[in-house]
């Protein structure tokens, strides 16, 4: 959005609001006279808070452009989630309002916000804006909001239902108004969605589209602070930089629904393949041969939390660096209560046997890092299982036919793995056997939590990212 003009002595006229051109959703919000209204959009593109500050200033000065409001002076509470957020909002208020309307005692410090014990903006006509915090579930903050009457409440970003209800009470005697601005993330919003669905709150929602970035009466979109037009290409770049599971909420301001939270969003039953897959395992995709088989595992602490997947893979065209990798999860196993590494190895061997495979067909294994409680001494679980598979094959533990290597982990590795899986599914390069009901359920249900579904997804992404990395390096392994 356009910047406000700077004052030379900290108390000159702010020209921010008068210089702004309103976007369509801001304009719709400002024209709505309803006593409970929400402006809901994605982050950092539509000026949600700016529109709210404009309405607050109009109401404080009795100069609303579109409809009559309560004559000033009025008392306003501006409620933010945290004090750090409040300081950002206070600076926006200072930069945007017409300072010639403010009482000379209203002073602002960029580090500490508005001066005075009550952090108050005082207008010459007696209107007041006080800044409050309403942390989600904080009893202290809810108690601090549990007395007094005000004419206008502003809620910037989600607060708990308890805090919301306290704020509604503050408006009961005055018949006052509530303005809300938010992106529905990092806070409780189910109760707000229900109120919007019932019409209690008027919901002004806009998705991030090119038309929503062209100011009312203008022909061209806004430009960001670097001077780049905020057009379709600009939107596409923002989407590409955002975790796929969060695009609908973070970019478009959508409500956090179960579908929006489903992490493997590209998966559906089209990718579930019937049959035994023996032909694919023998001949590869299209009968061209050279199909490899790998094991991947996520070591869990509890029963049914240790997951093993058998993945068939092939790079097409063959032996070309960076060639797309085709994969199919053809078998799965999760541990029963009390199972140790020998039980797990026996069970995985049976899974392979049902597909006509022996352990000798495995080219490589990939496993989670050490897991406290199941590692034996200083030996990693990957080493324990590598030795156990070697013994099952009649080989010395120190000379296995394949190793279980460490999966790639670290900052953003989960987001990266989820993206790799979704991209592979969209390009029809990934499929799952109908004989893998555990993985299928996890793909359909996992919403990003640390639950039983996560172990299946972790194992899947370990294998897929490992193969993708090998393909790009030209080192993709195949069966011995």
N, C-alpha and C positions, 0 to 999 in steps of 0.2 A: 504494500500500500504506500501512498505518498507520504513523505516525511513531513512532520510539522516544522514550521519556521522556528528558529532558535531566538531566544531573547538575549539581550546583551547584559542584563543585570539580574537575571533569574526571576524577573517579575514583569516582563513585557507581555504584550498580547500574544497568545498562542493562535496560530492560524491553521492548525491541522484540520479541524473539522470543516471549516469554510472552504478549504482547498480541495477537499475530497470529492471524487465522482463516485456515486454509489453503484455497486454491482446489483444485478437483478434481485438476488435473495436478500441483500441488505435493504433494498428499497421496499420489498414486500413486507419485511419485518417491521420497518419503521412506519409503514402506513397502517398497520394492524392495531386497532384500539383495544383489543382484548386484554383483560386484566392478568392473564397468565399466558405468556408467550415465550417460545423458544426459538433461537436461531441455531441450527445444527448443520455443521459442515465438517469437512476434513481439516487437518492441521495446516496452518501456514499458507493459506491461499485466499481465503474469502473475507477476512476482516470481521469475524464474529464479534470480538470484543470492541472493535472500533464502532460498529453499529450500535452496540449497547451503550457505549459512552456518549454517543450523540443523543440517544433518547434520554439518558440521565440528565445531560446538560439542558436539553429543551425543557424537561420537566422542572428542573431546579430554577430555571429562569422564567417559566411560564410562557415559553415561545414556541411550543410544538408546532411544527409546520403543517401537520396533517389533521389534527383533531384537538379539541379542547381537553385540558388536563386540570388537575387540582391546582388552584391558585397557590403560588409560593407565599411564605416559605414552606418547604417540605423537608422531611428527614429521610435520608437514604442510607441503607446498609449495603455495602459492596462486599459480598462474601466470597472468599477464595479458599482453595484447598489448603494452602500452606502460606506461611509468612513470606517465603522467598517469591512465590507466585504473586502474592499481594504487592510486593515491592515493584514487580514488573508492571502490574496493572496501575499502580499509583503513578509511575513514570509516564505511562500512556495517557492517563487522565491529565496530568500536568502539561504534557506536550500538545494535547488535542483541544482542550476547552478554551473558550475565550476568556483569557485572564483578566480582561478589563471588567468582567462581571464579578471577580473574586474580591473578597475582603482583603485589604493589604496585610492583615495578620496571617494569611495563608502563605506558608513558605514551604519549599520543597528542597530536600537534600537527596542527591542521587544514591547515596549509600544507605540512608536510613528512612527514606520516604518523607511523608509530610510531617512537619514539626508538630510538637504537642503530644500530651499523654494519650489523646484519643485518636491521633493520626487523622485529623479531620480536614476536609476542604470546606471552607466557610465562604458563602456568597454574600455580597453586599446586601441582598434582600433577606438574609437570615437562613436560607436553605443550607443544609449540611449534608456532606457525604462522609460517612465513617466506614473504615475498612475493618472487616472481621475475618477470622479464619474458621473453617468448619471441617476439620479433618474427618475422614471416613471412620465412623465408629468411635471417635474420641469423646469420652464422657465429659472431659474438661471443656472442650469447645462447645458441645451441645448445651452444657449447663450455662456457659457464658452467653448463650443466645436465648436463654429461657426467661427473659424478662424484658419489658419495654414494648412500646408500640412505635411503628414506623409507617411512612407513607409508601415507600418503594423499597423492595428488596431485589438485589441483583445477585445471581449465582453464576459464577464463572468457572466452568468445568464441574464434573460430577461431585456431589456430596452424598453422604449416607441418607437413607430414608428418614432416619431419626432426626438428623439435622434439618432436612427439608421440612418435616412436620413442625419443628420448632419455629422455623421461619414463617410458615403459613400462619401460625398463631399470632406472630408479631403484627400481621396485617389485618387481623380480625376486627379490631376496634375501629380502624381507620378506613376499612374497605379498600385497602391499598392494592398496589400492583406488584407483580413479580415478573422480572425479566431473567431469562436463562440463556447462556451461550455455552456450547460445549461440543467437543468431539467425543462420542460415546466409547471411551476407552480408559483404562486405568482407574476405573471407579464403578460403583453400582449404578446401573441404568435401567434395570428391569422395571422398577416401580415407575420411573419416568415414562418409559415406553407405554406402560399400561395407562397412565394418566393421559398421554397423548392420544392413544387409541380410543379412549372414552370421550375425548374432546374437552377435558378439563384444562389441558394446556394446548394452545395452538402451536403446532409444530411446523416451523418454516425450514424445510430441509432442501439442500441443493447438492447434487453430485458435482464433482469436478469435471465439467465439460467446457469446451471452447465458448459456448454461448454464455455461460455463467461468468466468464472472465472478461466480458465486454461491458463496460459501464453503460448504464441507462442513457440512451440518446447518443452514444458513441458508435463509431464504425469499427474501431480496432481494439484489440485486447490491451489490458494493462501490461506494463513491463515490470520485471522484478528489479531488485536493487542493482543487479549487474547490467541492466538495460536490455535483457533478453525478453522478447515478446512472450507472454504467458498464453501460448496457443496450443494446438494439438500436440506438437512435438515436445513442448515444455511439459505438458501433462504426462506424455508417454515416458519421458525421462524420470519424472517423479515416481511413476508407477514402477519402473524398472529398478529404482533404488530402494523399494519398499518390499519387505517380506511378503510373499504372495498371500499368506493367510491373513494379513492385516490390511491389504489394499482397500477392501470395501469399507473398513472403518476409518483407517488413518487418512486415506486419500479422499474417500467419498462421504465420510460422515455417517455411514450406515450403522444401524443398531447391531450390537454384538449378538447375533443369533447363533444357534448351534451349527447351522450350515456354514455361516461365515467363519466360524472358528475351526471347522474341520481342516486339519493340516494337509492331508493328502487329498486335496480338493479335486485333482484331475482323475482320481480313481473312481471307476464304476464297474459294473458287472461285465461290460464289454471286454475287459482285460482279463477275465477269468476264463481259462482254457480247459476244455475237457480232454479226457484220455489219459494214457499212461506216459506219454512223451518219450517212449523208448526209441522211436524213430529219430526224433530230434536229438536225443542224447547220443545216438550212434552216428548220425549223418549230418547233424547241424541243420540250420535253417536253409530250406531249399535244397537239401541233399548235397551241399557242397563240402561237408565234412569239417573236421578241425574244430569241433565243439568242445569247450572246456567245462569242467565242473569244479565248483568251489564250495567250501563250508564257511558259514559265518555264524557267529554267536554273540549274544549279549549275556554276560554272566550275571545272574540275579541271585539275591540272597534267599528268597523264599520259594516255596513250591510254585510251579507254573510261571516263575519269573525268569528262569534260565531258558533261553530260546535258541534253537539251532535251525538254520535254514540251509537247504541245498539249492544252489543256483547254477543253472546252465547258462553259458555265455558264449558269444561269438562276435568278433569284429568283422564287419562287412563294409567294403571289400577286405579280403584277408590280407594281413601283413602290411597294411597301409597305416602309417603313423597318423593318429587322430581320427581314424575311421570310427563311425558310430558303433556303439556296442549294443547288441541285442541280448537281452537277458530274460530268463524265465525262472521264477521260483518254483521248483518242481517237488519239493518235499519240506516237511517241517517236523519239529519235535519240541515239546516243553517238558521240563522235569516234574515228576511226581514228588510227593513228600518223601523225604529221607533219601533221595537218590544221591549217589556220589559220582565221581568222575567215571568209574568203571560201568555203573548203570547207564550213565549218559552215553558213553561210547558204544555200549551194546545196542542201545535204542537207535542211535544214529546209523549204526551198521545195518539194522533191520530196515530202516527207512530206505537206505540205498539199495538193499537187496530187493525190495518190492519193485524197484525201477530197473532191475537187471544190472545193477552196478555193484562193484566191489570198492573197498577203500582205496585200492590202488588207482582208481580213476580220478581221485581228488588231486588237483594240481596245487592248491594252496588253501589255507584256512585264514580267516581274519576274525579276531576276537577283541572284546572290550579289554580295557586295562585291568590291573589288579583290582579285586573287590575285597574289601575288608571282611574277614569272617570266613571266607571260603578259600583264600590263598593259604598254602601250606608253607609256613615259615617265610623265608625271603624269596621263595620261588613264586613266579607269577602263575596265574591260572592258565594262561596260554601255554606256558611251559609244561604245566601239569597235564593238560589235555594232549599236547603234542606227544609227550612220552606215553600216555595211556593209549593213544591211537597206534603208536609204533608197536607197543606190546601186543595189541590186538592183532596186528599184522605179522607177528612173529619176528619183529625187528628189534635190535637193541634200542633202548630209549634215546641214546645219544646219536642214533643214526636213523631218524624217521624218514619216510618217503615224502612227507610234506610237513611244513611248519605252520603253526597258527601264529600269525604276525599281529602286531598291534594295530588296531583301527586308528584312523586319523581322528583326533579329538582336539578340542581347544575352543577359543573364542569364535563364535558364530558357526561352529561346525554343524550344529543342529539345523540352523537356518539353511546352510549350504546343502546339507544332505537332503532336506525336504525339497529344496528347489531342484536338485538333481533328479529326485524321484518324480516330481510333478512334470518336469520338462521331458523326461524319458517317456512317461505315460502319454503326454500330449502328442508326442511324435511316434507313438505306437511302437516304441522300442523295448517296452517292458511289459511282461505278462506274468500271470500267477496261475498256478495249477488249481483246479477245483479241489485237489487233495490237501490244500493249505487253508483250512477254515479259520485257524487262529489269526493268520496274517490278513486274510480277507476282512475279518471282523475289525481288526485293528485299523486297517486302512480306511474303513468306513466310519470309524467312531473316534479315532484319536483326535483330541482337540488341543494338544500341546502340553497336557498335564503330566506329572510324574506318576503315572498309574500303570496298571498291568499292560495296557496297550502300547505304552512307550517302549517296552522291551522288544516287542516285535518290530516296531518301526526302526529302533536303533540298529538291530541286527541287519535289517533290510538296507538301511542307508550306509552302514559300514561296507557291505558288499558292493553296492552300486558305485559309491564314490571311489572305492579302491580300484574297481575295474575301469572306471572312467579315467582315473589318473594314469593307470598303466597304458591304456589305449593312447592317450595323448603323448606319453613318453616313448611309445613304440615297443613296449616291453610286455604286452599282454601275454599271459601264460596260457598254455593249453595242456590238456591231459597228457600224461606220460605215455 
